[in-house]
Structure formats: structure tokens, C-alpha cells
Amino acid sequence: MEEKRALWNFQQNLLRDMLSKPGKFSEAIELCLKQHAMVHSSEMSSIDAETFEDELWKGLDEETFHNVTGVKDRTIAYGMWHSARIEDITMNILVAGDT
């Protein structure tokens, strides 16, 4: 997991750098989609690799999902909802041109 996280962080920094360079737009899109796939299940992303979401669900029971809180006193269920909501808002603004 640490290797996967280190690669993720490296690629996020690379993506930030690419976005500031006009000639790197196609590469940036490709990397963005690769990064995006890693935060969803491998089934949904249609990739043959274990994603961060796959790791989350491994061995996770419903009680823990709904009730155990982390450092910010939020449950895993809240974190998943919040992430989905952020993605929904982003897609409405960037893709649909809506609010």
C-alpha cells in the first residue's frame, strides 16, 4: 500500500506540473483518468489492478463502515459520501457547465 500511495503522490505532482504546460494537455488528461480510476473500484474503473477503494472494502464490515470514526470524528460512510458529492459537483461545473 505504501508503494501505491507513493506512486499516487508522485503522479499527482506530475499532473499539477503538466497542467501548467500547454503542450502537455493530452498527457495530463491521460494521467488524470489513470489517477481517477484508482479512487474507484477496479470493477467500475474497468482496470486490472487493486484500487484504493478495493483496499478499503477488503475485510470491512458494515458496523465499522457506519460507526467507527477517524481523526476528524467522521465515519468511513461519511468519507465515501463526501467524496462522491465532490465528484458530482465537479462534474456538474466542469463537464455540464452547470452549478
N, C-alpha and C positions, 0 to 999 in steps of 0.2 A: 504493500500500500504506500509506503514512503517513497518508493521509486516512482510510482504512478503520480503521486502528489507533486514530487519534484519536477517531473516532466510537464505536468499541468501548469505549474507556476512558470516554468521556463517558456512554455508556449504562449501563455498569457502575456508575458513581457514581450515576446516576439511579435505577437499580434498588435499590441499597442504601438510598437515601433513601425510595423508595416502600415498601419492606418494613417500615419503621418507622412507616408511617401506615396504620391500619386501613381507611380509606376508599379506599385505592389498590390493594387486593389484586387486583382484576381486571386493572387496568393492569399491575401488576407481573408477573402470570402471562404476559400477552401479550408484554411486553418480555423476560422470561426465555426464552420459547420462541424469540423472534427472535434473541437472543444465542446460544442453544444451537444453532440452525440454522447459525450462522456457523462453528462449530468442527467441523462435519461436512462431507462433500462435498455439493455442491449437488444431486447426484443423490439422495443419501439424504435430504436435507432437503426435497427437492421444491420448491426455490426457484430463481428465475431470476436468480441473482447469483453471482459468483465468491466462494467462501468462503475462509477461511484454509486449510482442508485442500486445496481446489483449488489454491491458490497453492503450497502445499508440494509437491504432486506434479508440478507443471509442470516438466518438464525434469529431474526427479530420477531418477537411475539406481539400480539395485539395489545396486551396490557402495557408493555414497555412503550410501544408506539404512541399510545394515547396518554400515558400518565407520567412517565419518567421525564424529568426536566434537566436541562443542561445549565451551563454557566449563567445564561441570561434568563433562567427560570422559564424557558419555553420548551414545549414538548416537540418530539420529532414530527408529530402530526401537524403542529403549527408551522414548523420549518418547511415541510413539504407544501402546505397550503400557500405559505408566503412566497415561496419560490415560483409556484405555478402562477400566482397572481401577478408577480413581477413580470414573468414572461408574457402573460396575457396583455398587460398594459403596454409593454414594449412593442409587441406585435401590432397592437392597435395604433400606436403612434407611428412606428416606422414603416410598417407594411401597408396597413389600411389607410393611413393618413387621417386617422380619426383621433378623438380624445379618449 
